[in-house]
Amino acid sequence: MSLLALGFRHQGLVYRGHNPRWQHAPESGAGAVRCGGRWNPPGLSALCTSQRFETAWLEAQQGFPFKTQPLTLCTYRVDCGPMLDLCDPAIRQQVHPDPEDWLHEAWLEKALLGQPVIAWGIANRLIAMGFFGIRVPSQAQGATQRDINMVFWRWTKRAPSMVRVIDDEHRLHRRVEA
């Protein structure tokens, strides 16, 4: 069976904690384009979200587990697919022969040293196959099996690729008054 046949459509809510400087553009992915991430090389947009708000908190506080930094926590409504579930061991095995190589990959260190990042190759391959994103275990410090991320490479404000921030009161675009 082809990987694309194993794709699924995710419908529901996801969460993202991000630097407050991006509160004006919570759906942009611009920071990911500029800096890259575990699942996107620089130049490739990505919106990294979590299935639980607790996981979004862990992800946003990486590097500062005992010194909490300010963040904006947002909820997104999702109707997007096809997605691939990399939490499934059988699917992981089809994606790359040794999942442990990329699940716990020191991607940032490798990127800084100019070495190939396995997860970036996987992402590029899945995007070329037509996937809009993946479901993947969180690698944040303190993460458990309950901590799952949804990484979107293609998203819009409408289905079949909808990932929209919920901001009914337009709080994210307001100017803060001193």
N, C-alpha and C positions, 0 to 999 in steps of 0.2 A: 504494500500500500504506500502511495506517495505521502510525503509529509503534508502537502497542501490538503489532502483528504482528511488529515487528522486535525485540521484547523477548527476553531470554534468561534462563535460570536459571543463577546462578553457584553452583557446588559446588566447594569446596576450602578453602584456607587464605588468610587475609589477616592483616595485621599493623598494630599501632597503637602509637605511642609517645605517652604522655600524662604530664601532670604527676603526680608521685607522690601529690599530695593526693587524686587520684581513684582510687587503687588499690583502695579499698574498693568502688567501683562502676564497674568498667571497661565495663559494658554500658549505662550509664544515659543518656548523651547529655545530661545535665543542664547541663553547661558550655555546650554548643552552644545549648541552649534559652535560657539566660540572655544569652549574648554574641553569638550568631549566628556565621556563618562564610561562606566563599565561596559555599557551596551551600545555606545556610539562613539566613533572616532571624531575628532574635531572636524567640523564641516557637515556633519550629519545631525539633523535635528532629532530630538527625542524628548518625550515627556515621561518622566519616571514617577510613577504613582505607587500607592500601596493599597492593599485590600482592607487594611485596618488602620485607623488613625494612630494607634500606638506604634505601628510599623513606620508610618510616615514620620512620626516623631524621632524614632531611632535613626532612620535614614538621614534626616535633616541635621541631626546632632553628631554625626560621625566626626571623629576627631576632637569632639568636646563632650565626651560622655559624662564628665563630672563638673563641667562648667557650661551650663546651658546658655546658648546664644539666642538672641531674638529670632523669631521666625513667624511667618504667616502660614497658618494651617487652613487649607482649602479642601472642599468636597467637590468632586466632579461627577456629573451624570454621564454614563458611558453606554453607547450602543455601537460597538465597533467590532469588526472582524473582516477577514480571518485573523485570529490570534493563534499562537502555538503554545501549548502548555509544557514548559520545560521543568515543571515540578514532577512530571510523570517520568519515572526512570526509564521506561521503554522508549519514550520519545527522545529523551536525552541521549540514549545510546545510538539512536538513528541519526541524531544531529552531529555527534562527534564521538568517535570510538572510545575515548576515555574521558567521561564527564568530569571526573575529579580534576583533570587538567585545567578546565575552564570554570568550574563552579567556584573554586577557591583561588583562582588566578590572581596574582599580585599585578593587576592590569596597569595601575598607575606607575609603579616602578618600571615595568617593562616598557611602557610608553615613553617615560622619561629617558630610558636607556636606548630608545630607538629600536627596540625588539618588537617582533610581531605580537599582537594581542589576540589571543584565540577568540575571545568573545566578539571582537570587532569583525573578524572574518565570518563568524557564525551570523552575526547581525546582517552583514552585507549579503550573505547567501540567502537568508530568509526573506529579506526585503526583495531581492531579485526574483524569488519564487512567488511573491505576491502577498506575503504576510504584512499586516499592519502593525503587529507588535507581538509581545511574548508575555507569558506568565512565568515568573521565575522566583526561586527562593531568595529571600533577603540575605545579604552577606554582612549586614550591619553588625557592629559589636553588640552582643546581647540578644541577637535574633534567635528565635526558636522556630520549630516547624510550622507554627501558626503565622509566621511573618512572611508574607508573600507580596511580591511586587508585580505590577503591571507596567511594562515599558511600551510606549506607543511611538512608532516611527512615522506613522501617517495618521493624521487626525484633522477633522474639520468640525464645524458647528452642527453638522447634520449627519444622520445615519446614511450610509453604512459605516461611516468612520467618525462618528460623533464622540468627542470628549469635550465637555463644556463645564466650566466652573459654575457652581451654584452661587450666585450673588444677587439674590432677589432685591436686596436693599441698596445695591450699588456701592457697597462699602469700599471695594478695592480701588475704585477710581476717584474717590473723594480726596480732596486736599485736606491734610491735617492742619487744623488751626492751632496756633500756639497760644 
